[in-house]
Amino acid sequence: MSEAGRTRTIRTDYLARVEGEGAMFVKLDGDEVLDVKLRIYEPPRFFEALLRGRAFTEAPDITSRICGICPVAYQMSAVRAMEDACGVAIDDGPIRDLRRLIYCAEWIESHSLHVYMLHAPDFLGYSGAVEMARDHREIVEQGLAMKKAGNALLALVGGREVHPINIRVGGFYRAPTRAELHTMTEPLERARETALATVRWAATLTFPDVEREPELVALCDPGAYPVDRGRIVSDGGMDIAPAQFDEHVAEEHVEHSNALHARLRHGGTYLTGPLARYALSGGELWPLAREAAREAGLERVCHNPFKSILVRGVELVQACDEALAIIAAYEQPDAPAVEVEPRRAVGHGATEAPRGLLYHRYEIDEDGTILDAKIVPPTSQNQLAIEEDLRAVVQHHLDLPDEQLTLRCEQAIRNHDPCISCATHFLSLEIDRG
Amino acid sequence: MTAARRQTLAVWKFSSCDGCQLSLLDCEDELLSLADRLEIAYFLEADRAVVEGPYDISLVEGSITTAHDLERIQEVRRASRALITIGACATAGGIQALRNFGDVTDFTSIVYASPEYISTLSTSTPISAHVPVDFELNGCPINKRQLLEVIAAHLLGRRPRVRAHSVCVECKRRGTVCVTVAHGTPCLGPVTHAGCGAICPAYDRGCYGCYGPMETPNTGALSASMAQLGCQERDIVRVYRTFNADSEQFRDAGLASERGGRGS
């Protein structure tokens, strides 16, 4: 027990194994946590401003450059918002299946990266995956192999892994042939086996005993695990269309962050991402993923944020399983896209990026020129929940020496796979015990 | 010579999307053997351990947009034997260089409720505007095969085999039918630096210039040809003003189209 009046600072100026630039700062007075900050100092890039005056068809290519790890999420929220503005709905058929397929590919690539290269080293006590590979080469290699399968599918459907070129408003530039997609069957079957092994392996890890209960928010798409569409639903009773997002979520600009903090107007702190999707739509998982979750000991709602690695494993099983089903049933469409004619309107798009809900809203002119753009990335929504997790984790681990407490705090941040480049429009860790 | 010291690699991030440094982690088959050949001494996206410099090879992603980064790039240069920029942000300023064409205070107030909390420069500039650069690798994003070639070339002390011809050459090699000739699709391929493998035309789409200008681009002829295909001046300005908007040749081509639009 620390004495009151003795302050401690725990800080990390450059958070590692997260995407983008951020810092952590925690200040303690004795056993009291005085201040917790997740600072996002990644320089702002002003996407919402530079989209003004551009063509509505340019939004998917331009917004993909917000994030090199989840570009498909940006492209999908953008195309859904533009189609919504133009009165076009692509809710069935091969174009929608291809969209879900390329989104599954991004989940496989991004979750494999996070589980094996960014998060696993925290649990096994290494600074990174390359160092971890010296003692656990097979584990790292299996993660890389699964990531490679996701990337290969992304490159096949999208043209390349980072910033795919094949996604457009209305659909795709070119639809792959059945034969092209069938080349992915065997790699994805192996990836699905690896995903199942990932869940079994992750279940053997030691998890700090921390329980958190933020309001959980995710898309819900009855009949499916949420990926590319749905209503925005919370475990606190919110159930809204994407068009109502602004009525329910307030964004605040705080001094310590270049990311805007999002809050629910009716409640406050909320969490999006795998824990929220699993809690709200776990019943929609297919039998293989559901059984993997059960065997791993996951309850219907997972309150321990450190177990997000398990939920990502379950989502990897689901994404591989779905990708295989889409490929098996695929028939090449007659046209790769539907025509989308612009009109003066406002459109909304919400999809599930690997790390959480991603909302876009555009106002466009009758000739398709973008008049106004608003983009709310998952990490700016999760920022307050991450700070509250940090506070709880520090409170729970006051007996740890500074160095170990710093590592535990960093792990608590990585639980949510923050994407700082996205949020800036995010991360350094400091713990101040004075 | 087996006892030779492993060379050290550092990866630095400035204003960017992280996609180019992710390309290194996307080398799933080569990453671990690469780490056997050289010491990954500083790469925060992948590892929290930091080995003190100086470094034999520094890969720099991102553009310079803050006063702090103006100082940091000088420190990176001093700590690096070879400095290689990776991607359109580091090489040409990136999509965020669109601010160079407008008023950044307008940009800040559009995005942030309290613009006084934001400190940013009025421009986004490439690394070469601030320090000497040993090699520039184009692309938004870079091609991971080219990245491995550039790293291997530096390890072996030879010039990287990265050609500065146009995307057109890559289409011919790939056997892709010209989308402009066959379908009248506007395409930046004739003026765009090779390296991607001519992906867009292979997907029935015109090149959108994400690898930046080739060695000696004839943008005037291409702009005229796009106009003949029915592109409005505004659309031609837009195609030059994306991820390499402030590269010299694309900036001049955009400005020329803008003047042409006003003159007609």
Interface residues (C-beta under 8 A of the other chain):
Chain A: Y14 L15 A16 R17 V18 E19 G20 E21 E42 P43 P44 R45 F46 F47 E48 A49 L50 R52 R54 A55 E58 D61 I62 R65 I66 C67 G68 I69 P71 L113 M117 S127 G128 A129 V130 E131 A133 R137 V140 E141 L144 A145 K147 K148 N151 G159 R160 E161 V162 H163 I165 N166 R168 F172 Y173 R174 E251 E252 H253 V254 E255 N258 L260 P336 E410 S421 H425
Chain B: K13 F14 S15 S16 C17 D18 G19 C20 Q21 L22 S23 L25 D26 E28 D29 L31 L32 A35 I40 F43 L44 E45 A46 D47 R48 A49 T65 T66 D69 G94 I95 Q96 L98 R99 G102 V104 D106 F107 T108 I110 V111 Y112 A113 S114 Y117 I118 T120 C140 P141 K144 C196 I199 C200 A202 Y203 D204 R205 Y208 C210 D235 R238 T242 F243
